[in-house]
Amino acid sequence: MPVTRLDHINVLSTDIDAARDFLVRVLGVRSGYRPPFNSPGHWLYCGDRAIIHISDAGNHEQTHADDLRGASVGGQQTIDHVAFACEGYGEMMQGFRRDGVAFHEADVPATGIHQVFVDGPGGIGLELQFLQADVAAARSTAPA
């Protein structure tokens, strides 16, 4: 049974509204329908797909088998960041500068990919990937 695609990520947050607002502003996703779970949260959409689920860290859905058994998973496990393929480098950077969003950039050697890293509330790490051609085009038309 091979994996066929990544469906969504689930972000646990102590401030679900701040997490939603940050991700909407930075990624350009939109808040949309979320089934009526017994806990608060948000679903964020890219087109017609809910790609990011935000759950309250103190009252999230039980999503692990160990949650249901009452067992404790040993050790701290984290995901460092989530990466998104993006377009419109110039517009996104303009928005970041306007809104005071801190970021840093790097190129992936020999791939044609340019990375923009952004840290959000509660340690949400994002990698936004742009084609280097998109970056070069935006930089060539940017005011000096």
N, C-alpha and C positions, 0 to 999 in steps of 0.2 A: 504494500500500500504506500506508494510514494506521495510525498507532499506535492500538491499541484499549484499552490500559490500561498502567499502570506495574506491572511484575511484581515486581521486588525491587531493593534496593540492595546493593552489595558494599562492605564496609568493610575496608580494609587496616589491620592493627594489629600492633604489635610485642609486644603482650600480649593474645592472643586471648581468654584467660579473663577478664581484667579488662574487656575490651570487652563480652563476653557478659554478665557479671554486671551491669555498669552498665546496659546496654540492657534486660535482663530487669527490673531493679529500677525503672527510670524509665518504661519504656513498658508494662510488664505483659505483654510477649510471653513465649513459652516456648521453651526450647531443645528441638529435636527432631531427627528423622532427617536425616542428611546423607549423600549418596552417598559411597562409599569412594574419594575422590580420593587422589592420591599426595601430598597436602600436608595439614597440619593446618588445622582451621577449625571453625566452628559455623554452623548454620542456625537462625534464630529465627522462630517462627511466630506469626501472628495467625489464630486459628481453624485452618483446615486448610491455610493457605498460608504457605510460607516466604518472608517479605517482606524479611528482612535476612540476608545472607550475610556471615560474617566470615572473612577469610583472613589467614594469617600474612604480614606485609609482607615478610619475608625469604625466604619459600618459598611464594608464592601460585601459583595456577593461572595458566597463560598465557592471558590474556583479551584481549589486543590483538594485532592483526595484526602490528604492529611488533615485539612480543615474539618472535613466531615467526620473523621475518626477521632478528632481531638488530639492527634499526635503533633509533635513539633518537628519541623524540618530542621535538621542540623546545619549550623553554619549560616553565615550571611551570604546571600546570593543576589547579585545585581546585574542589570543590563546597563552597560556604560552609556549607550546612546542608540537612537533609532535613526536610520538614514532614509531620506526621501529624494527621489529624482525630481528635479525642479526645472522650470523654465522662467525666463524673465529676470535674469540676474540684475540688470540695471534698476528695474522698478523695485525689486525686493531690497536692494542695498539702499536705495533712496528712502524707502519706508523705514528701514532700520535706523538710518542716520537721523531722520526726522523724529522718530519716536524714542531715540536714545537706547536702542537695543544693542547691547554689547555682543560682539562676535569676533572670531578670528578665522583666518583663511589659510588654505594650503592647497597645493596641487598634488594629485596622485601621479607619481612618475610613470611615464610610458602608457598612459591610459586615456588622455584627453579629458580627464575629469578634474574639476575644481571643487573643493570642499569649503563650505562655510559652516562653522560650528557655533551654536547658540545654546546657552544654558538658561533654563527657565525656572520657575518657582518649584521648590521642593526637589531640586536636582534633576529636573527633566533635561536630558541631553539630546540635542538634535544635530544631525549632520545633514546639510542641504547640499545636494550634488547638482552641479551645473556642468554642461559641456563647456570646455575651454573656449570654443568658438563663440558661445553666448556671452561669456565674460569679455572676450576680446572685442566683440561688437559693441557691447555696452560701454566699455572703456574708451573706445575710439570716438564715440559720439558724446561722451560726457564733457560738460564745460570744464575748461582748464582752470 
